[in-house]
Amino acid sequence: MLNQTPPSDDLTINQPKKLPVFSHFGTLALIVGMVIAFFASQLVGVYLAGKLLLPAADSLTVGDTLFLGSNDGTIVSVSIIISCVILTLLSIIIIRSKGGDVRQYLALTPFSLTTGLALLGILLLFMMGSQALTYWLDVMPSAFVDPLYQSVSSVWLLMLALVIIAPIYEELVFRGLLWSAIAGQFSGTQVNEKSERRGAVIASIATSIIFATIHLQYGFYEISTIVLLALIFCYARIKSGSLLLPILLHMLNNGVAMWQYLLQVG
């Protein structure tokens, strides 16, 4: 009787691959659509929060509501929560409408402690280097927080929005939905190590650049730093096979930045 060799899990052996959830055109439309939705959800959030919280809101025009609300810490904090709900629901609807599994497509799976600690170390090294460079260049990346901090009703609300809520929906959109869509287009028709790596690299570069450029409140130096930070989050997604690790790292990064800001103003 001949010995049978069990199937190998090595990705270098070509294996049939499922068709991507999105076509080439569908992926391009998804990128453009989600960037528009990202900004639109913020405007909707500011408008709704402004109508609820601004004095004499009924007499304000849409433009006045958006202008006054975008400079009010309480309204911006509430708007971030609204944006999170809108973008999360939209992502779920899009994936389900294409027949995809939401949990699998967004990589909402556990990750190993060893991988988490390794990526934490990488993030800490990045943060220390970034802090040293920021001090040397004498720039203030958190200056945009000043009007929000000065006008928010509770600093805890602002911390909740910037440290917890914002990382959730930003990772969901960029390292989740868009990353998976782009990687699926460039990983080839067969599952193998080379094609999977190519898809991951292209998805990481593309989503990191898009993620950085949507942060309109920053200058060139800050945007360059965000590109590197986003690449770390992408690497965390790749190494862990989970979106949960980038979310936690993003929260940690924002939390440290917020803590440093509060030390400066306190």
Buried (B, 14 or more C-beta within 10 A) or exposed (E): EEEEEEEEEEBEEEEEBEEBBBBEEBBBEBBEBBBEBBEBBBBBBBBBBBBEBBEEBEEBEEEBBBEBBBBBBBBBBBBBBBBBEBBBEBBBEBBEEBEBEBEEBBBBEEBEEEBBEBBBEBBBEBBEEBEEEBEEEEBEBBEEBEBBBEBBBEBEBBBBBBBBBBBBBBBBBBBBBBBBBBBBBBBBEBBBEEBBEBBBBBBBBBBBBBBBEBEEEBEEEBBEBBBEBBBBBBBBBBBBBBBBBBBBBBBBBBBBBBEBBBEEEE
